[in-house]
C-alpha cells in the first residue's frame, strides 16, 4: 500500500523552482525586481558563461537585517505583503516570497547585505540542502547576491540549457526590460569580464533611445494620455518602422513587463488602418493604473495580468495610440524630441540639436536619394547601357546605332528598332509608381515592377549560388544599425554562413552591427532590413537549414530586398532594362510568391473597350 507523506523542504523548493526558474534569465529577473523593490539606485550585474556559471547582482538598496537573512531564503517569506487586502493592491514587483528559496534549491547561493546603521554587513551561503551560519561580510552598502552553478544538482534541467551566447541573449533581454522600467536607476551589465551595457539615470524617453537605438527614436512618436485613475505614456514607432516579428514590443503595467492579449489587441486595432497584417508595430509603453484595478497574481512568471474593467482599459490604450499616430508629422517629431530632451526642430527641417526632419524621413521611408538622369532619345540608352549578356540586345544593331549617331539618322533608327520582336516591347512610362506601361506589337503591356524585378533577382541569385561563387561588393561607407541581443549573438555565431551568402556582418558596439560587404547583385537593396530578416531566418530555422532545405526561401528573402520598391521613380532607360531582363529570365510570368508579374492587353481588346469600329 502506498502511503501519503510530506515531501522534504528541498524537494518542495526544487519543484517550485520548475515554475519560477526556467533558465539564467529567469533568475536574473527575480533578483533585479528585488533590487528595485529595495529602492536601489545603482544596480550592477556580472555574468559568467551566459549566467549558467555565475550571476552576481550588486545593488545599493536598503539591505536586509542580519536576523532576516536566513528567513529571506525560506518559502513564502516576504516584506511586500502581509494581508489578503495587500494581495488585492500590489504595488511592488515581487510579492510571493518564493524566488530566493527556489533559486537556492537549484544553485550555490551567497547572500550578503548591509543595512544602514549596522556595524557590519552579514552573509549567508546555501549549497543544495546545506545552509551556513550567518557570518560577517566586508560589504559596505546594499545587497550582493551571487548564484553559481545553476542546476548543478538537477543535471536533467541543465541539459536543456542552450549555448552560452543564447543564454546571455535571454539575460540581456531581461536586463533591457528591467532597465526600461526604471529609467532613473543606473544599470551596469558585464559578461565574462566585458562591459556590455552602461545606462546612466535618464528620462524614460532617453532610456528608450539608449536601449532601442537612435533609429527607433527617430521613427517613433511620444504618446501621453491621462485620465482619473490611469495613465499611458511612451514611444510608438511609425508604420515604416514595423518589424517582421514582435521583438521590439515592450509594454509595462505599473513598471512590470507584461504580455497580455487584451493589450496586444488594442494596439493592433490602433495600427489596423496604417499597417499591413504581416508586420508588427514597435513600441515601448508604460501604463500606470490604480493597483486595485489590476490583478498581477495570475501566472507564476507574473507576465500576465487581469484588469477589473478590461473594456475601459482596452479603449483607453486604443484611443491614446490612435491619437498619437494621427498627429501631423512635424508635431510628432516635436513631441518626441521634447520627451527625449532635444530642442524643437524648425519647420524647415533644421535642428538646433544637430538632426533634421530630412534625416528622419530618410530613416523611416523609402526616400533614399536616387540618381537623376537626363534622358536623351527614348530608346538610345538601351544600347548605351548594355548588359554583360549580349543576348539581351540586338547584337548587330549596336553597330548600326553608332552609325546612326554619326550620320544624324537616330530618329529613323529608333523607328526601325520599334518593329523588332521584343515580347514586352518598349516602356512608355509609370503608373502610380507601381506599374510600368509598355507598348509591344500586340498592344499594351502592364508590368508590376517590384514583382517582376523580384523574380529576376531571385533567378540571378539561384544561378550565382549554383556556381558556388558569390561576387561581392565592399561598401564605401559601411552600414551600421541597432541590433537586438539575439541578433548580436546570431551574427557572432554565424560569420562563416554570412560569408557564404556574400555578406560581412560584424559587431560594431554592444548594441549595433556593421555591414561592410554585400553580394554585388544586391547593391540597391535595403541593407538594414535585409540584415534583420536574414538574422531572423537563421534564428527561426538554424544555420544548417538556411543553405540546404531552406536555401530558396533565403534567396527569395534576399531577392525581395534587392528588387525595386513601389513608388520609386524609374527613368525610361531603367524601365526598358527591366523589360529586357524579364525576357530572358525563366519563370518570369510569376513572382516568387506565385502572383502574376505582367499582363498584356491587345489593340483588339482596347478597340472593343472603346467600341471602335461600331
VENKAHU-V73612 format. One record per run of one state. SS is the DSSP state (alpha for helix, beta for strand, coil for the rest). FROM is the first residue (numbers start at 0). LEN is the number of residues. If there is no record, write none. Layout:
ss->[SS SS]
from->[FROM FROM]
len->[LEN LEN]
//
This chain:
ss->[coil alpha coil alpha coil beta alpha coil beta coil alpha coil alpha coil alpha coil beta coil beta coil beta coil beta coil beta coil alpha coil alpha coil beta coil beta coil alpha coil alpha coil beta coil beta coil alpha coil beta coil beta coil beta coil alpha coil beta coil beta coil alpha beta coil beta coil alpha coil alpha coil beta coil beta coil beta alpha coil alpha coil alpha coil alpha coil alpha coil beta coil beta coil beta alpha coil beta coil alpha coil alpha coil beta coil beta alpha coil alpha coil alpha coil alpha coil alpha coil beta coil beta coil beta alpha coil]
from->[0 8 20 23 37 41 48 51 53 59 65 72 83 87 98 104 107 113 120 127 129 131 134 137 142 148 154 158 163 181 185 191 193 199 203 212 213 218 219 226 229 237 238 241 242 243 248 253 255 257 260 274 279 280 282 289 290 293 295 305 307 309 326 328 340 344 345 349 351 355 356 364 379 384 389 392 395 407 409 417 425 431 434 439 442 448 466 471 482 484 493 494 501 503 509 511 519 522 526 541 542 546 550 562 571 583 589 590 595 596 597 602 609]
len->[8 12 3 14 4 7 3 2 6 6 7 11 4 11 6 3 6 7 7 2 2 3 3 5 6 6 4 5 18 4 6 2 6 4 9 1 5 1 7 3 8 1 3 1 1 5 5 2 2 3 14 5 1 2 7 1 3 2 10 2 2 17 2 12 4 1 4 2 4 1 8 15 5 5 3 3 12 2 8 8 6 3 5 3 6 18 5 11 2 9 1 7 2 6 2 8 3 4 15 1 4 4 12 9 12 6 1 5 1 1 5 7 5]
//
